[in-house]
Amino acid sequence: MTIQDCEKEIPIHDGDVPEATAPSGARPAETHSAPDVTQPAKPAIFIRRPVVCFALCLAVLPLMAVTRAYSPAKYATTTQPALWPTIRQAIRDRASVDLTENFGDDLQRWAGPGGPPQNWSHDSSGSVRPGQLALYIKSIPLSDYRMEFRGLIDRKSLSFAYRAMDFDNYYAASLVVVSSGPIPEVALERYAVINGKAGPRTQVRLPFTVRADTLYRVQVEVEGNRFATLINDQFVDAFTDSRLPSGGVGFFSASDESARICWLRIVDRVDSLGKICSFFTSRFDY
């Protein structure tokens, strides 16, 4: 598979969520080819569907009834209803998140330590080559989510970050070429950066054969203190850590490394209830 395949994308199905932890002694799944790459289809506007409209009514009417029942106005007071802000915040917290980044020609949705991303560039296929660590701005307030992206190693490694609270506190991971050649050996290496200092590194060899031009589909499931990584639909690693309770995603490359990222998608609570809640409010203020 070549980098020209980056012009296509694989849709992420709502139910396509990896397990956050692996059972003790679990063996990697049998090797199989990644599915054909297609552009992720934009979801249909769910409010047009009669069944969802009905579900929307069922979800909202009880909230209105509860608000009315406990409203201070019922007891002839002049204060604002205290329950409605709580309900509104609950709806906001339950709303879906579905962020897609195809990079395009600008990187205005990304930020580095000093402003715009430094040493990032585009290639002719539309992919981006990361340089200094930059974070996807809208993802920074998130806590639990599924991060998915496609990328290619050009030289040495492909590196990414998640649960990044800032540029000094994040979990880092890299797909590292351990031994080069037509059939290279590649490993997933991860570590935590706390207060600007990188901690011990854990390295896990990929459980399948790759080539020098392999296009990787990486999925990272972030939930509470649990983290799991799948690569090309195969489980590779899982761990627990409670030091960073929230934070977004990003990419980076050292000066002697080079990789290309085709696209990125971040999703959370993309079930029916989450979509209904997102009709009323967004998880973001910007």
C-alpha positions as CSV (number, residue, x, y, z in Angstrom):
1,M,0.0,0.0,0.0
2,T,1.4,3.4,-0.9
3,I,1.0,7.0,0.4
4,Q,-1.4,7.7,-2.5
5,D,-3.9,5.7,-0.5
6,C,-3.9,8.6,1.9
7,E,-6.3,10.4,-0.4
8,K,-8.9,7.8,0.6
9,E,-10.1,7.1,4.1
10,I,-11.8,4.4,6.2
11,P,-15.1,5.3,7.8
12,I,-15.3,4.7,11.5
13,H,-18.4,2.9,12.6
14,D,-19.9,3.9,15.9
15,G,-19.7,0.4,17.3
16,D,-16.1,0.0,16.2
17,V,-14.7,0.7,19.6
18,P,-11.7,-1.4,20.9
19,E,-11.7,-2.9,24.4
20,A,-9.9,-0.6,26.8
21,T,-7.9,-3.4,28.4
22,A,-6.6,-6.8,27.3
23,P,-7.3,-9.9,29.3
24,S,-4.4,-11.4,31.0
25,G,-2.3,-13.7,28.8
26,A,-4.3,-12.6,25.7
27,R,-2.6,-13.4,22.4
28,P,-2.7,-11.0,19.5
29,A,-5.3,-11.6,16.8
30,E,-4.4,-13.4,13.6
31,T,-2.9,-11.1,11.0
32,H,-5.1,-9.9,8.3
33,S,-5.1,-7.1,5.8
34,A,-6.5,-3.6,6.6
35,P,-9.7,-2.9,4.9
36,D,-9.8,-0.9,1.7
37,V,-9.4,2.8,2.4
38,T,-12.3,5.0,1.6
39,Q,-13.2,8.6,2.5
40,P,-15.1,8.8,5.8
41,A,-18.7,9.5,4.9
42,K,-20.5,12.5,6.5
43,P,-23.3,11.2,8.7
44,A,-26.8,11.9,7.6
45,I,-28.6,14.7,9.5
46,F,-30.2,12.5,12.1
47,I,-33.0,14.9,12.9
48,R,-34.6,14.1,9.5
49,R,-35.2,10.6,10.6
50,P,-38.7,10.1,12.0
51,V,-37.6,7.4,14.5
52,V,-34.9,9.7,15.9
53,C,-37.4,12.6,16.0
54,F,-39.6,10.5,18.2
55,A,-36.7,9.5,20.4
56,L,-35.8,13.2,20.7
57,C,-39.3,14.0,22.0
58,L,-39.0,11.1,24.5
59,A,-35.7,12.5,25.8
60,V,-36.7,16.1,26.0
61,L,-40.2,16.0,27.4
62,P,-39.3,14.3,30.7
63,L,-36.6,16.9,31.2
64,M,-39.1,19.7,30.6
65,A,-41.5,18.0,33.0
66,V,-38.9,17.7,35.7
67,T,-37.9,21.3,35.3
68,R,-41.5,22.5,35.5
69,A,-42.2,20.3,38.6
70,Y,-39.2,21.6,40.5
71,S,-39.2,25.2,39.2
72,P,-39.2,27.8,42.0
73,A,-41.9,29.7,40.1
74,K,-44.3,26.9,41.1
75,Y,-43.9,28.1,44.6
76,A,-44.3,31.8,43.8
77,T,-40.7,32.7,44.1
78,T,-38.9,35.1,41.8
79,T,-35.5,33.3,41.6
80,Q,-34.4,31.5,38.5
81,P,-35.0,27.8,38.3
82,A,-32.0,26.1,39.9
83,L,-32.5,22.8,38.2
84,W,-32.3,23.9,34.6
85,P,-28.5,24.8,34.6
86,T,-27.8,21.3,36.0
87,I,-29.9,19.7,33.3
88,R,-28.3,21.8,30.6
89,Q,-24.8,20.9,31.8
90,A,-25.8,17.2,31.9
91,I,-27.0,17.4,28.3
92,R,-23.8,19.1,27.3
93,D,-21.6,16.5,29.0
94,R,-23.6,13.7,27.2
95,A,-23.4,15.3,23.7
96,S,-21.5,13.6,21.0
97,V,-18.0,14.6,19.8
98,D,-17.0,13.9,16.2
99,L,-14.0,15.8,15.0
100,T,-12.4,15.1,11.6
101,E,-9.1,16.6,10.4
102,N,-7.9,16.2,6.9
103,F,-5.2,18.9,7.3
104,G,-5.8,20.6,4.0
105,D,-3.6,23.7,3.3
106,D,-3.7,25.4,6.7
107,L,-3.1,24.3,10.3
108,Q,-5.2,26.9,12.0
109,R,-6.8,24.2,14.2
110,W,-3.4,23.2,15.6
111,A,-1.1,25.0,18.1
112,G,2.5,24.6,19.1
113,P,4.2,25.9,22.2
114,G,4.8,29.3,20.6
115,G,1.7,29.6,18.4
116,P,1.3,27.9,14.9
117,P,3.0,24.5,14.5
118,Q,6.7,24.7,13.8
119,N,8.5,22.7,11.1
120,W,5.2,21.1,9.8
121,S,4.8,20.8,6.0
122,H,2.4,19.3,3.5
123,D,3.2,16.9,0.6
124,S,1.6,16.5,-2.8
125,S,-0.9,13.9,-1.6
126,G,-2.4,16.3,1.0
127,S,-0.8,14.5,4.0
128,V,1.1,16.5,6.6
129,R,4.6,15.9,7.9
130,P,4.7,16.8,11.6
131,G,7.7,18.7,13.2
132,Q,7.7,20.1,16.7
133,L,4.8,18.8,18.9
134,A,1.5,20.5,18.0
135,L,-1.9,19.8,19.6
136,Y,-5.4,19.7,17.9
137,I,-7.0,22.7,19.8
138,K,-10.6,21.4,20.0
139,S,-9.4,18.1,21.6
140,I,-7.6,19.7,24.5
141,P,-10.6,19.9,26.9
142,L,-11.6,16.3,26.3
143,S,-11.1,13.4,28.7
144,D,-12.5,10.2,27.2
145,Y,-12.4,9.6,23.4
146,R,-11.3,7.4,20.6
147,M,-8.4,8.7,18.5
148,E,-7.9,7.2,15.1
149,F,-5.5,8.2,12.3
150,R,-3.7,6.9,9.3
151,G,0.0,7.4,8.8
152,L,3.2,6.3,7.1
153,I,6.8,6.1,8.4
154,D,9.3,7.7,6.1
155,R,12.3,7.6,8.4
156,K,12.7,5.9,11.8
157,S,9.3,6.6,13.5
158,L,5.8,8.0,13.5
159,S,5.0,9.8,16.8
160,F,1.8,11.0,18.4
161,A,0.5,12.2,21.8
162,Y,-2.8,11.8,23.7
163,R,-4.2,13.1,27.0
164,A,-2.0,16.1,26.4
165,M,-2.9,18.7,29.1
166,D,-0.2,21.0,27.7
167,F,3.2,20.7,26.0
168,D,4.9,19.5,29.2
169,N,2.3,16.8,30.3
170,Y,1.1,14.1,27.9
171,Y,1.3,10.5,27.0
172,A,3.6,9.9,24.0
173,A,3.8,6.9,21.6
174,S,5.8,6.1,18.5
175,L,5.8,3.4,15.9
176,V,9.5,2.8,15.8
177,V,11.5,0.9,13.1
178,V,13.6,-1.5,15.2
179,S,15.3,-3.1,12.2
180,S,15.2,-1.8,8.7
181,G,15.0,-3.6,5.4
182,P,12.3,-4.7,2.9
183,I,10.5,-6.4,5.8
184,P,11.3,-4.2,8.7
185,E,10.6,-4.9,12.3
186,V,8.4,-2.3,14.0
187,A,7.4,-1.7,17.6
188,L,5.0,0.5,19.5
189,E,7.0,2.5,22.1
190,R,5.1,4.6,24.7
191,Y,6.0,6.7,27.7
192,A,4.6,9.6,29.8
193,V,6.0,13.1,29.8
194,I,5.3,14.8,33.2
195,N,6.4,18.3,33.9
196,G,8.5,18.2,30.7
197,K,10.4,15.1,31.7
198,A,10.0,11.8,29.7
199,G,9.5,8.7,31.9
200,P,10.5,5.1,31.4
201,R,9.7,3.6,27.9
202,T,7.7,0.5,27.2
203,Q,8.2,-1.2,23.8
204,V,5.9,-3.8,22.3
205,R,6.6,-5.4,18.9
206,L,3.8,-5.4,16.4
207,P,2.2,-8.8,16.1
208,F,2.1,-8.8,12.3
209,T,4.5,-8.4,9.4
210,V,4.9,-5.0,7.8
211,R,6.7,-3.5,4.8
212,A,8.7,-0.4,4.4
213,D,5.6,1.3,2.7
214,T,3.0,0.0,5.1
215,L,0.2,2.5,5.8
216,Y,-0.8,2.2,9.5
217,R,-4.3,2.7,10.9
218,V,-3.8,3.5,14.6
219,Q,-6.7,3.5,17.1
220,V,-6.2,4.7,20.7
221,E,-9.0,4.3,23.2
222,V,-8.8,6.7,26.1
223,E,-11.3,6.0,29.0
224,G,-10.7,7.0,32.6
225,N,-7.3,5.6,33.6
226,R,-7.3,3.0,30.9
227,F,-5.6,3.2,27.5
228,A,-5.6,0.7,24.7
229,T,-3.9,0.8,21.2
230,L,-4.9,-1.1,18.1
231,I,-2.9,-1.0,14.9
232,N,-4.4,-2.2,11.6
233,D,-7.3,-3.6,13.6
234,Q,-5.1,-5.7,15.8
235,F,-4.6,-5.3,19.6
236,V,-1.1,-4.2,20.4
237,D,-1.0,-2.7,23.9
238,A,-3.0,-1.6,27.0
239,F,-2.1,0.0,30.3
240,T,-3.5,2.0,33.2
241,D,-2.3,5.4,34.5
242,S,-4.1,8.1,36.5
243,R,-1.6,11.0,36.3
244,L,-3.3,12.8,33.4
245,P,-7.1,12.9,33.7
246,S,-7.8,14.9,30.6
247,G,-6.1,16.3,27.5
248,G,-6.1,16.3,23.7
249,V,-4.1,14.7,20.9
250,G,-1.2,15.8,18.8
251,F,1.7,14.7,16.6
252,F,5.5,15.3,16.5
253,S,8.7,14.2,14.9
254,A,12.3,14.6,16.0
255,S,14.8,16.3,13.7
256,D,16.1,12.9,12.4
257,E,12.7,11.4,12.0
258,S,10.0,11.8,9.4
259,A,6.4,10.5,9.0
260,R,3.2,11.5,7.2
261,I,-0.3,11.7,8.6
262,C,-3.2,11.3,6.2
263,W,-6.1,12.1,8.4
264,L,-7.3,12.2,12.0
265,R,-10.7,11.5,13.7
266,I,-11.7,11.9,17.3
267,V,-15.0,10.6,18.6
268,D,-16.8,10.2,21.9
269,R,-20.4,9.3,22.8
270,V,-21.5,8.8,19.2
271,D,-24.5,6.7,20.2
272,S,-28.1,7.8,19.6
273,L,-28.5,9.6,22.9
274,G,-25.3,11.5,22.4
275,K,-26.4,12.7,18.9
276,I,-29.8,13.8,20.4
277,C,-28.0,15.8,23.1
278,S,-25.6,17.4,20.6
279,F,-28.6,18.7,18.7
280,F,-29.3,21.0,21.7
281,T,-25.8,21.9,22.7
282,S,-22.1,21.4,21.9
283,R,-19.3,20.2,24.1
284,F,-17.3,23.2,22.9
285,D,-17.5,26.9,23.5
286,Y,-15.6,27.8,20.4
